[in-house]
């Protein structure tokens, strides 16, 4: 059974950096599309970055240049590096995966309904 477990969240000051991790288990190699989403308090869950099994990356326009998605296949881990953190980055961050389609590439909006598997989320709080 596929499981995704996020870690790396925390409380940081504006201008700092964080690297979130998502350990994926129960996955056998093949086509995959993986993504990071975030959900600020009282708001909807929005996609911020995606990465497919061909290595193609996608970013929401609102985070391009500050967020970097990557994957370590040997460690079965997906990462999200966030630089120059801003208070508006405060949210619960989720990783998600789907194994039924690839490649995946998004110009801006990343649909949550594209992904069947989700982690439990990790909280990121940015103070000014």
C-alpha positions in Angstrom: 0.0 0.0 0.0 1.3 3.4 -1.0 2.1 5.7 1.9 3.4 9.3 1.9 4.9 10.8 5.1 5.9 14.5 5.2 8.5 16.0 7.5 10.6 19.1 7.8 8.0 21.7 8.7 8.4 24.1 11.6 8.4 27.7 12.7 10.8 30.1 10.9 11.3 33.8 10.4 10.7 35.5 7.2 13.6 35.4 4.8 14.7 32.0 6.0 14.6 28.6 4.2 13.1 25.2 4.8 13.4 21.9 3.1 10.3 19.7 3.3 10.6 15.9 2.7 8.1 13.3 1.7 9.0 9.7 2.2 7.2 7.4 -0.3 6.7 3.7 0.5 4.8 0.9 -1.3 5.7 2.3 -4.7 7.2 0.2 -7.4 9.1 2.0 -10.2 7.0 3.2 -13.1 5.3 6.3 -14.3 4.5 8.7 -11.5 3.4 12.3 -11.0 4.2 13.8 -7.6 3.4 17.2 -6.2 3.4 19.5 -3.2 0.3 21.3 -2.1 -0.4 23.8 0.6 -3.4 24.9 2.6 -3.3 28.1 4.5 -5.7 28.5 7.4 -9.3 28.9 6.2 -8.3 28.6 2.6 -8.4 25.9 -0.1 -5.6 23.5 -0.9 -3.4 24.8 -3.7 -0.7 23.1 -5.7 2.7 24.7 -5.7 5.0 22.3 -7.5 4.9 19.0 -9.4 7.5 16.5 -10.7 7.0 13.5 -12.9 8.9 10.4 -13.6 10.5 12.0 -16.6 12.0 14.6 -14.4 9.8 17.4 -15.7 9.0 20.1 -13.1 6.0 22.5 -12.8 5.4 25.4 -10.5 2.6 27.6 -9.6 3.3 31.1 -10.9 2.9 32.5 -7.4 5.9 30.5 -6.1 8.2 30.3 -9.1 11.8 31.3 -8.3 11.5 30.6 -4.5 10.3 26.9 -4.5 12.3 24.0 -5.8 10.9 20.5 -6.1 13.3 17.5 -6.4 13.4 13.8 -5.8 16.0 11.3 -4.6 15.1 8.0 -6.1 17.5 6.1 -4.0 15.8 7.4 -0.9 12.3 7.3 -2.2 12.0 10.8 -1.1 10.4 13.9 -2.6 11.7 17.3 -1.5 10.4 20.9 -1.5 13.0 23.6 -0.9 11.5 26.9 0.0 13.7 30.0 0.0 13.1 33.5 1.2 10.1 32.4 3.2 7.3 34.9 3.6 4.5 35.1 6.2 2.0 34.2 3.4 3.8 30.9 3.0 2.3 29.8 6.3 0.2 26.7 5.6 0.0 23.0 6.0 2.1 21.4 3.2 1.0 18.1 1.7 2.7 15.9 -0.8 0.7 13.9 -3.2 1.2 11.2 -5.8 -0.5 9.4 -8.6 0.8 6.4 -10.5 -1.7 6.2 -13.4 -0.4 9.0 -15.6 2.9 10.6 -16.6 4.3 12.8 -17.8 2.5 15.5 -15.9 3.1 19.2 -16.6 1.2 22.2 -15.5 1.4 25.8 -16.5 0.2 27.2 -13.2 -2.8 25.5 -11.7 -2.2 21.9 -10.3 -5.5 20.1 -9.8 -5.8 18.2 -6.5 -8.1 15.7 -8.1 -5.2 14.5 -10.3 -3.7 12.8 -7.3 -5.0 9.7 -5.5 -2.4 9.4 -2.7 -1.8 12.0 0.0 0.4 12.5 3.0 -0.9 13.8 6.4 0.8 17.2 6.0 3.4 19.2 7.8 2.9 22.7 9.3 5.0 25.6 8.1 4.7 28.8 10.1 6.5 31.9 9.0 6.8 34.9 11.3 7.6 38.4 10.2 
